[in-house]
Amino acid sequence: MDIKRQYADDLLNFLNNAPTPFQSVDELEKMLLSAGAVELCEGDAWDIERGKLYYMKKRGTQIAAFKIGGEPKDVGFRIGAAHQDSPGFRIKSVASKVDFGIERISVEPYGGLIVHGWLDRPLALAGRVVIKDENKNAKAVNINVTRPVLIIPSAAIHVERGVNEGAKFNAQTQLCPFFSQSPDGKTHFVEFLAREIGCDPADVVSFELAPYEAYPGCYVGEHEEFMSVARLDDAAMSHAVIKGVIEAKDAPSCDIAVAFDHEECGSNSDRGARSNTIEQIIDRVCEKLGYGAEDKYRALSKSVVFSADMAHAAHPGYLDKAEPTMPVYLNKGPVLKVATGQSYACSSESSAFFKLLCEKSDIPYQVFNNRSDARGGGTIGPMISATYGIMTVDIGNPMLSMHAVRELGGVDDAYYMTKLFGAFYEGK
């Protein structure tokens, strides 16, 4: 099998098994354990050795891995950062209500999702449920109901005549997924959760749950050159960051790979990019190496961050939305994202670092700028760069349909990005 297809298969399998950040952490942890990584708990004393791969988890939706190679004060840290949350819907604390004999799930939008694609689509359900154990203590259980159990039916065109003319949707009243018929007028969603977990309904304490596209991702195109799958943005980059640090051999620096949560709502959480995870790993590594403040700042001055979030490819149907002198193509390699307003954190020095690394590693690359009359998105890159004073490169794989219920990417790009992170961590 072609090596690029192997990497695409691995990514597609990961995305199909990771409908929420909870499952994403589970899958990334499996990868790390298979590579011999050792788990560290945040509340324990750390006993770490050079050359070993370690990882830590936080609240089920953030995972970070690191490995000490050379002397950080001499060669710095190489930090790869991505996020694994995606726009969609989240189920409210009071999960359901009955209207006209139909139990509907109460949801709220999360992030900047494209709403219309969610309608009339069979939806599965995943996330985490917290229950009471036999000692009346809280126990977290990850849950993934892969069969279609929810659907958001649209209004017929005879009822909503403007549906093809920029229709807007009310999330409170119109986007509540159907769950079941309820002739008795009672809600049964919590009982359903309890059956799936194998506990008493009274033991369900709280949950973080999300509906998701029930049908798995697949390849499309005459030669299967495209990948149609949910959550490319940005779980695909979390996969590449972790896979890259696993594949890197004999790294001379101290390598850190982090997959965050909550980027789509601002990163302001204990699991987001504004949390203390990178700082904690740097501080604890420096402490174990006997560094003082001066040695730590020497290390930071030599460090580099690769902030990985997906990038916009040029859409042939919407060419007026792209910078005409910088078209970005699917299957043509990682994208360097540049914005003078610092919505992306690249500088001339960090851009040169990225380009030369790609050239030395024989990896094709592209460059993205927004149109001068359009506002683009943001990433976690600027906040990390500002917090730690580290040179940062904002990159991503090209894609279309960003923030849709299913997104479109290129099959070859999974390989290119993973190899790029491997080269980054190897200090090339």
MOJO-V284821 format. One record per residue. N is the residue number from 1. PHI is phi in radians with two decimals (none if undefined). PSI is psi in whole degrees, -180 to 180 (NA if undefined). Layout:
N_PHI_PSI / N_PHI_PSI
This chain:
1_none_142 / 2_-1.02_137 / 3_-1.06_-36 / 4_-1.15_-38 / 5_-1.18_-34 / 6_-1.08_-44 / 7_-1.17_-37 / 8_-1.15_-41 / 9_-1.05_-42 / 10_-1.11_-43 / 11_-1.15_-45 / 12_-1.07_-42 / 13_-1.10_-42 / 14_-1.06_-49 / 15_-1.12_-37 / 16_-1.15_-28 / 17_-1.69_1 / 18_-2.22_67 / 19_-1.25_-22 / 20_-2.37_167 / 21_-1.00_-27 / 22_-1.10_-48 / 23_-1.24_-32 / 24_-1.06_-45 / 25_-1.07_-41 / 26_-1.02_-45 / 27_-1.22_-42 / 28_-1.16_-36 / 29_-1.11_-40 / 30_-1.04_-43 / 31_-1.07_-44 / 32_-1.17_-42 / 33_-1.12_-39 / 34_-1.11_-26 / 35_-1.56_3 / 36_1.52_15 / 37_-1.20_152 / 38_-1.95_130 / 39_-1.39_138 / 40_-2.04_139 / 41_-1.73_138 / 42_-1.01_-35 / 43_-1.53_0 / 44_-1.74_162 / 45_-1.27_136 / 46_-1.65_131 / 47_-2.02_102 / 48_-2.10_149 / 49_-2.20_152 / 50_-1.11_142 / 51_1.50_-11 / 52_-1.63_147 / 53_-1.67_128 / 54_-2.16_161 / 55_-2.61_157 / 56_-2.41_151 / 57_-2.06_155 / 58_-2.40_119 / 59_0.94_22 / 60_1.48_-11 / 61_-2.22_8 / 62_-2.28_139 / 63_-2.48_140 / 64_-2.37_139 / 65_-2.16_151 / 66_-2.70_160 / 67_-2.64_131 / 68_-1.60_117 / 69_-1.74_-94 / 70_-1.47_-154 / 71_-1.66_110 / 72_-0.97_-35 / 73_-1.16_-18 / 74_-1.73_-34 / 75_-2.12_-9 / 76_1.44_-177 / 77_-1.82_143 / 78_-1.89_115 / 79_-2.05_122 / 80_-1.88_130 / 81_-2.37_138 / 82_-2.58_180 / 83_-2.31_159 / 84_-2.18_11 / 85_-1.58_153 / 86_-2.39_151 / 87_-1.08_147 / 88_3.01_-144 / 89_-2.10_150 / 90_-2.17_141 / 91_-1.40_135 / 92_-1.28_167 / 93_-1.08_-43 / 94_-1.57_103 / 95_-1.30_-29 / 96_-2.65_166 / 97_-2.62_162 / 98_-1.92_124 / 99_-2.21_123 / 100_0.90_43 / 101_1.36_8 / 102_-2.09_125 / 103_-1.40_120 / 104_-2.03_145 / 105_-1.54_132 / 106_-1.46_120 / 107_-2.24_162 / 108_-2.31_147 / 109_-1.16_145 / 110_-2.17_120 / 111_1.30_-176 / 112_-1.56_70 / 113_-1.38_154 / 114_-1.53_112 / 115_-1.30_-44 / 116_-1.07_-27 / 117_-1.20_-18 / 118_-1.38_-17 / 119_-1.30_144 / 120_1.08_25 / 121_-2.01_125 / 122_-1.01_131 / 123_-2.12_138 / 124_-1.66_-170 / 125_-2.57_135 / 126_-2.67_168 / 127_2.55_-141 / 128_-2.36_141 / 129_-2.11_135 / 130_-1.82_126 / 131_-2.14_167 / 132_-1.52_131 / 133_-1.51_-172 / 134_-1.13_-20 / 135_-1.74_14 / 136_1.12_27 / 137_-1.79_157 / 138_-1.28_136 / 139_-2.32_122 / 140_-1.52_133 / 141_-2.25_120 / 142_-1.36_138 / 143_-2.31_140 / 144_-2.49_99 / 145_-1.58_100 / 146_-1.38_-17 / 147_-1.41_154 / 148_-1.20_118 / 149_-2.15_-6 / 150_-2.36_155 / 151_-2.76_144 / 152_-1.92_96 / 153_-1.28_141 / 154_-1.52_167 / 155_-1.44_142 / 156_-1.08_152 / 157_-1.09_-24 / 158_-1.22_-25 / 159_-1.62_-42 / 160_-2.04_87 / 161_-1.13_-25 / 162_-1.65_20 / 163_-1.09_-28 / 164_-1.69_12 / 165_-2.23_55 / 166_1.28_40 / 167_-1.09_144 / 168_-1.92_154 / 169_-2.16_141 / 170_-1.64_113 / 171_-1.15_-29 / 172_-1.27_-37 / 173_-1.97_-31 / 174_-1.83_-16 / 175_-1.92_18 / 176_-1.38_117 / 177_-1.11_142 / 178_-1.25_136 / 179_-1.99_-48 / 180_-2.86_165 / 181_-1.44_142 / 182_-2.39_83 / 183_-1.06_-28 / 184_-1.49_-3 / 185_1.34_9 / 186_-1.76_153 / 187_-1.57_146 / 188_-2.28_11 / 189_-1.13_-43 / 190_-1.12_-38 / 191_-1.10_-38 / 192_-1.07_-46 / 193_-1.05_-44 / 194_-1.07_-41 / 195_-1.11_-41 / 196_-1.12_-35 / 197_-1.49_-33 / 198_1.61_41 / 199_-2.34_176 / 200_-1.39_140 / 201_-0.96_-32 / 202_-1.19_-17 / 203_-1.56_-4 / 204_-1.37_117 / 205_-1.72_-47 / 206_-2.82_174 / 207_-2.80_159 / 208_-2.23_103 / 209_-2.28_151 / 210_-2.51_136 / 211_-1.27_154 / 212_-2.62_162 / 213_-0.94_120 / 214_-1.33_-25 / 215_-1.68_133 / 216_-1.15_162 / 217_-1.14_161 / 218_-2.69_169 / 219_-1.58_145 / 220_-2.37_165 / 221_1.83_158 / 222_-0.97_-41 / 223_-1.90_19 / 224_0.92_44 / 225_-1.53_-7 / 226_-2.03_157 / 227_-2.12_119 / 228_-1.85_113 / 229_-2.82_154 / 230_-1.37_152 / 231_1.19_24 / 232_-0.94_-44 / 233_-1.61_102 / 234_-2.31_20 / 235_-1.07_-28 / 236_-1.07_-37 / 237_-1.31_-33 / 238_-1.07_-41 / 239_-1.08_-44 / 240_-1.16_-40 / 241_-1.09_-48 / 242_-1.23_-43 / 243_-1.11_-36 / 244_-1.12_-43 / 245_-1.22_-29 / 246_-1.21_-42 / 247_-1.38_-19 / 248_-1.14_133 / 249_-1.99_137 / 250_0.91_48 / 251_-1.18_132 / 252_-1.43_-15 / 253_-1.82_-173 / 254_-1.72_116 / 255_-1.71_135 / 256_-2.27_133 / 257_-2.27_125 / 258_-2.26_134 / 259_-1.99_110 / 260_-1.62_172 / 261_-2.03_170 / 262_1.15_21 / 263_-1.13_-35 / 264_-1.21_-10 / 265_-2.20_23 / 266_1.93_-7 / 267_1.20_11 / 268_-1.54_77 / 269_-2.74_172 / 270_-1.25_-7 / 271_-2.02_0 / 272_-1.56_178 / 273_-1.21_-15 / 274_-1.51_1 / 275_-1.31_180 / 276_-1.65_16 / 277_-1.12_-51 / 278_-1.09_-45 / 279_-1.03_-42 / 280_-1.11_-45 / 281_-1.12_-45 / 282_-1.06_-47 / 283_-1.12_-42 / 284_-1.27_-36 / 285_-1.13_-46 / 286_-1.07_-39 / 287_-1.12_-42 / 288_-1.17_-28 / 289_-1.51_0 / 290_1.35_23 / 291_-1.38_146 / 292_-1.69_-175 / 293_-1.05_-41 / 294_-1.10_-43 / 295_-1.12_-38 / 296_-1.07_-47 / 297_-1.25_-27 / 298_-1.10_-42 / 299_-1.13_-44 / 300_-1.10_-35 / 301_-1.15_-21 / 302_-1.80_7 / 303_-1.59_161 / 304_-2.42_139 / 305_-1.95_132 / 306_-1.83_107 / 307_-1.61_115 / 308_-1.92_114 / 309_-2.43_150 / 310_-1.12_158 / 311_-2.14_155 / 312_-1.44_121 / 313_-1.43_157 / 314_-1.27_130 / 315_-1.69_121 / 316_-1.08_-21 / 317_-1.51_-9 / 318_-2.41_47 / 319_-1.13_-22 / 320_-1.29_-4 / 321_-1.70_-5 / 322_-1.96_153 / 323_-1.11_116 / 324_-1.14_-24 / 325_-1.55_-3 / 326_-2.37_61 / 327_-1.16_140 / 328_-1.97_132 / 329_-2.02_149 / 330_-1.18_147 / 331_1.16_21 / 332_-2.04_15 / 333_1.78_172 / 334_-1.00_153 / 335_-1.99_128 / 336_-1.50_124 / 337_-1.86_122 / 338_-2.17_136 / 339_-2.62_122 / 340_-1.12_-25 / 341_-1.38_2 / 342_1.18_25 / 343_-1.20_-25 / 344_-2.00_146 / 345_-1.59_10 / 346_-1.22_144 / 347_-2.08_178 / 348_-1.10_-37 / 349_-1.19_-45 / 350_-1.22_-34 / 351_-1.11_-42 / 352_-1.12_-39 / 353_-1.00_-48 / 354_-1.08_-49 / 355_-1.08_-43 / 356_-1.21_-36 / 357_-1.10_-44 / 358_-1.08_-44 / 359_-1.12_-44 / 360_-1.14_-29 / 361_-1.73_5 / 362_1.01_46 / 363_-2.00_123 / 364_-1.16_150 / 365_-2.52_164 / 366_-2.36_165 / 367_-2.19_136 / 368_-2.09_131 / 369_-2.21_143 / 370_-1.19_157 / 371_-1.02_150 / 372_-1.19_-20 / 373_-1.84_19 / 374_-2.34_147 / 375_-1.68_131 / 376_-1.70_-175 / 377_-1.50_-176 / 378_-2.20_175 / 379_-2.44_179 / 380_-1.39_-9 / 381_-0.99_-53 / 382_-1.06_-39 / 383_-1.20_-37 / 384_-1.20_-43 / 385_-1.05_-44 / 386_-1.22_-38 / 387_-1.19_-42 / 388_-1.88_-5 / 389_1.12_36 / 390_-1.91_140 / 391_-1.02_130 / 392_-2.24_142 / 393_-2.09_124 / 394_-1.67_122 / 395_-2.38_172 / 396_-3.12_165 / 397_-1.52_146 / 398_-1.23_145 / 399_-2.75_166 / 400_-2.12_168 / 401_1.07_32 / 402_-1.01_133 / 403_1.33_10 / 404_-1.47_168 / 405_-1.13_-30 / 406_-2.25_138 / 407_-2.06_164 / 408_-2.14_127 / 409_-2.33_176 / 410_-1.67_140 / 411_-1.11_-40 / 412_-1.23_-23 / 413_-1.24_-26 / 414_-1.06_-40 / 415_-1.15_-48 / 416_-1.04_-44 / 417_-1.20_-41 / 418_-1.13_-41 / 419_-1.15_-34 / 420_-1.09_-46 / 421_-1.16_-35 / 422_-1.06_-45 / 423_-1.15_-40 / 424_-1.02_-49 / 425_-1.26_-25 / 426_-1.39_-2 / 427_1.33_27 / 428_-1.29_NA
